Structures are given as C-alpha cells and as structure tokens.
C-alpha cells in the first residue's frame, strides 16, 4: 500500500513537471521574439506558430521553405523578420532539427 502512495506521488510530480517545462520553453521563445524585435498580439498564437515551425521541420520541410511560409502567411513580416521568427522557434523548440544561426540546414543533420 505504501508503494502505491509513493508511485501516485511520483506520477503527480511528473505530470506537474511537464507543463512547467513547457511554460519555461514558451517563455524563452517569447523572450527570443522580443529580443529579435518581433511583436505579437497573442502570446498563445505566437507560441503555436513557433511550435508549428518545428512540426513542419519534423515532416521534412526545409528551413528555407518554412521561412517562405512564415513570410507568406504573415504579410507584415519582412523576409528578415520571418527568418528571425523561425530562428527563435528553432532555438527553443527544435535546435536539433533546424539551424539557429545560419538560416540553412543544421550542419549536425545535413547529409
């Protein structure tokens, strides 16, 4: 019975740790956008768009195509701002997939 209580406590702590990590990553992403001079009306929509960047990368979309998509779907963004947005998302949500400094393919995963 004591083991069950300990296991239940451990599961509860793990469940609470996941949202805390997500909040930390989301905060870091919003801070990266602010540092890059990118404003947003809704933090939730900005976060969702940043996470979508990595979803696209995971599905095989090239970084250049992702930047083009961000630029096309956000006409107020210049190409430079779109690239900064993608780099901010990559640096927080998927640095192992997308390059965060060159605007090209991650040299660690390029073939």
Contact map, one row per residue, 1 for C-alpha under 8 A:
111110000000000000000000000000000000000000000000000000000000000000000000000000000000000000000000000000000000000
111111000000000000000000000000000000000000000000000000000000000000000000000000000000000000000000000000000000000
111111100000000000000000000000000000000000000000000000000000000000000000000000000000000000000000000000000000000
111111110000000000000000000000000000000000000000000000000000000000000000000000000000000000000000000000000000000
111111111000000000000000000000000000000000000000000000000000000000000000000000000000000000000000000000000000000
011111111100000000000000000000000000000000000000000000000000000000000000000000000000000000000000000000000000000
001111111110000000000000000000000000000000000000000000000000000000000000000000000000000000000000000000000000000
000111111111000000000000000000000000000000000000000000000000000000000000000000000000000000000000000000000000000
000011111111100000000000000000000000000000000000000000000000000000000000000000000000000000000000000000000000000
000001111111110000000000000000000000000000000000000000000000000000000000000000000000000000000000000000000000000
000000111111111000000000000000000000000000000000000000000000000000000000000000000000000000000000000000000000000
000000011111111100000000000000000000000000000000000000000000000000000000000000000000000000000000000000000000000
000000001111111110000000000000000000000000000000000000000000000000000000000000000000000000000000000000000000000
000000000111111111000000000000000000000000000000000000000000000000000000000000000000000000000000000000000000000
000000000011111111100000000000000000000000000000000000000000000000000000000000000000000000000000000000000000000
000000000001111111110000000000000000000000000000000000000000000000000000000000000000000000000000000000000000000
000000000000111111111000000000000000000000000000000000000000000000000000000000000000000000000000000000000000000
000000000000011111111100000000000000000000000000000000000000000000000000000000000000000000000000000000000000000
000000000000001111111110000000000000000000000000000000000000000000000000000000000000000000000000000000000000000
000000000000000111111111000000000000000000000000000000000000000000000000000000000000000000000000000000000000000
000000000000000011111111100000000000000000000000000000000000000000000000000000000000000000000000000000000000000
000000000000000001111111110000000000000000000000000000000000000000000000000000000000000000000000000000000000000
000000000000000000111111111000000000000000000000000000000000000000000000000000000000000000000000000000000000000
000000000000000000011111111100000000000000000000000000000000000000000000000000000000000000000000000000000000000
000000000000000000001111111110000000000000000000000000000000000000000000000000000000000000011000000000000000000
000000000000000000000111111111000000000000000010000000000000000000000000000000000000000000000000000000000000000
000000000000000000000011111111100000000000000000000000000000000000000000000000000000000000000000000000000000000
000000000000000000000001111111110000000000000000000000000000000000000000000000000000000000010000000000000000000
000000000000000000000000111111111000000000000010010000000000000000000000000000000000000110010000000000000000000
000000000000000000000000011111111100000000100110000000000000000000000000000000000000000000000000000000000000000
000000000000000000000000001111111110000000000000000000000000000000000000000000000000000000000000000000000000000
000000000000000000000000000111111111000000000000000000000000000000000000000000000000000100000000000000000000000
000000000000000000000000000011111111111000000000000000000000000000000000000000000001100100000000000000000000000
000000000000000000000000000001111111111000000000000000000000000000000000000000000000000000000000000000000000000
000000000000000000000000000000111111110000000000000000000000000000000000000000000000000000000000000000000000000
000000000000000000000000000000011111110000000000000000000000000000000000000000000001100000000000000000000000000
000000000000000000000000000000001111111000000000000000000000000000000000000000000000000000000000000000000000000
000000000000000000000000000000001111111100000000000000000000000000000000000000001000100000000000000000000000000
000000000000000000000000000000001100111110000000000000000000000000000000000000000000000000000000000000000000000
000000000000000000000000000000000000011111100100000000000000000000000000000000000000000000000000000000000000000
000000000000000000000000000000000000001111100000000000000000000000000000000000000000000000000000000000000000000
000000000000000000000000000000000000000111111100000000000000000000000000000000000000000000000000000000000000000
000000000000000000000000000001000000000111111110000000000000000000000000000000000000000000000000000000000000000
000000000000000000000000000000000000000001111111000000000000000000000000000000000000000000000000000000000000000
000000000000000000000000000000000000000001111111100000000000000000000000000000000000000000000000000000000000000
000000000000000000000000000001000000000101111111110000000000000000000000000000000000000000000000000000000000000
000000000000000000000000010011000000000000111111111000000000000000000000000000000000000000000000000000000000000
000000000000000000000000000000000000000000011111111100000000000000000000000000000000000000000000000000000000000
000000000000000000000000000000000000000000001111111110000000000000000000000000000000000000000000000000000000000
000000000000000000000000000010000000000000000111111111000000000000000000000000000000110111001000000000000000000
000000000000000000000000000000000000000000000011111111100000000000000000000000000000000010001000000000000000000
000000000000000000000000000000000000000000000001111111110000000000000000000000000000000000000000000000000000000
000000000000000000000000000000000000000000000000111111111000000001000000000000000000010011000000000000000000000
000000000000000000000000000000000000000000000000011111111100000000000000000000000000000011001100100000000000000
000000000000000000000000000000000000000000000000001111111110000000000000000000000000000000000000000000000000000
000000000000000000000000000000000000000000000000000111111111100001000000000000000000000000000000000000000000000
000000000000000000000000000000000000000000000000000011111111111001000000000000000000000000000000110000000000000
000000000000000000000000000000000000000000000000000001111111100000000000000000000000000000000000100000000000000
000000000000000000000000000000000000000000000000000000111111100000000000000000000000000000000000000000000000000
000000000000000000000000000000000000000000000000000000011111110000000000000000000000000000000000000000000000000
000000000000000000000000000000000000000000000000000000011111111011000000000000000000000000000000000000000000000
000000000000000000000000000000000000000000000000000000001001111111000000000000000000000000000000000000001000000
000000000000000000000000000000000000000000000000000000001000111111100000000000000000000000000000010000111000000
000000000000000000000000000000000000000000000000000000000000011111110000000000000000000000000000000000110000000
000000000000000000000000000000000000000000000000000000000000111111111000000000000000000000000000000000000000000
000000000000000000000000000000000000000000000000000010011000111111111100000000000000010000000000000000000000000
000000000000000000000000000000000000000000000000000000000000001111111110000000100110010000000000000000000000000
000000000000000000000000000000000000000000000000000000000000000111111111000000100100000000000000000000000000000
000000000000000000000000000000000000000000000000000000000000000011111111100000000000000000000000000000000000000
000000000000000000000000000000000000000000000000000000000000000001111111110010000100010000000000000000000000000
000000000000000000000000000000000000000000000000000000000000000000111111111011101100000000000000000000000000000
000000000000000000000000000000000000000000000000000000000000000000011111111000000000000000000000000000000000000
000000000000000000000000000000000000000000000000000000000000000000001111111000000000000000000000000000000000000
000000000000000000000000000000000000000000000000000000000000000000000111111110000000000000000000000000000000000
000000000000000000000000000000000000000000000000000000000000000000000011111111000000000000000000000000000000000
000000000000000000000000000000000000000000000000000000000000000000000000011111000000000000000000000000000000000
000000000000000000000000000000000000000000000000000000000000000000000110011111111100000000000000000000000000000
000000000000000000000000000000000000000000000000000000000000000000000010001111111100000000000000000000000000000
000000000000000000000000000000000000000000000000000000000000000000110010000011111110000000000000000000000000000
000000000000000000000000000000000000000000000000000000000000000000000000000011111111000000000000000000000000000
000000000000000000000000000000000000010000000000000000000000000000000010000011111111100000000000000000000000000
000000000000000000000000000000000000000000000000000000000000000000110110000011111111110000000000000000000000000
000000000000000000000000000000000000000000000000000000000000000000100000000000111111111000000000000000100000000
000000000000000000000000000000001001000000000000000000000000000000000000000000011111111100000000000000000000000
000000000000000000000000000000001001010000000000010000000000000000000000000000001111111110000000000000000000000
000000000000000000000000000000000000000000000000010010000000000001100100000000000111111111000000000000000000000
000000000000000000000000000000000000000000000000000000000000000000000000000000000011111111100000011110100000000
000000000000000000000000000010011000000000000000010000000000000000000000000000000001111111110000000100000000000
000000000000000000000000000010000000000000000000011011000000000000000000000000000000111111111100000000000000000
000000000000000000000000000000000000000000000000010011000000000000000000000000000000011111111110111100000000000
000000000000000000000000000000000000000000000000000000000000000000000000000000000000001111111110001100000000000
000000000000000000000000100110000000000000000000000000000000000000000000000000000000000111111110000000000000000
000000000000000000000000100000000000000000000000011001000000000000000000000000000000000011111110000000000000000
000000000000000000000000000000000000000000000000000001000000000000000000000000000000000011111111110000000000000
000000000000000000000000000000000000000000000000000000000000000000000000000000000000000001111111111100000000000
000000000000000000000000000000000000000000000000000000000000000000000000000000000000000000000111111000000101100
000000000000000000000000000000000000000000000000000001001100000000000000000000000000000001000111111000000100100
000000000000000000000000000000000000000000000000000000001000001000000000000000000000001001000111111100011100000
000000000000000000000000000000000000000000000000000000000000000000000000000000000000001001100011111111111110000
000000000000000000000000000000000000000000000000000000000000000000000000000000000000001101100010011111100100000
000000000000000000000000000000000000000000000000000000000000000000000000000000000000001000000000001111100000000
000000000000000000000000000000000000000000000000000000000000000000000000000000000000000000000000001111111000000
000000000000000000000000000000000000000000000000000000000000001100000000000000000010001000000000001111111000000
000000000000000000000000000000000000000000000000000000000000001100000000000000000000000000000000011001111100000
000000000000000000000000000000000000000000000000000000000000011000000000000000000000000000000000011001111110110
000000000000000000000000000000000000000000000000000000000000000000000000000000000000000000000001111100011111110
000000000000000000000000000000000000000000000000000000000000000000000000000000000000000000000000001000001111110
000000000000000000000000000000000000000000000000000000000000000000000000000000000000000000000001000000000111110
000000000000000000000000000000000000000000000000000000000000000000000000000000000000000000000001100000001111111
000000000000000000000000000000000000000000000000000000000000000000000000000000000000000000000000000000001111111
000000000000000000000000000000000000000000000000000000000000000000000000000000000000000000000000000000000000111
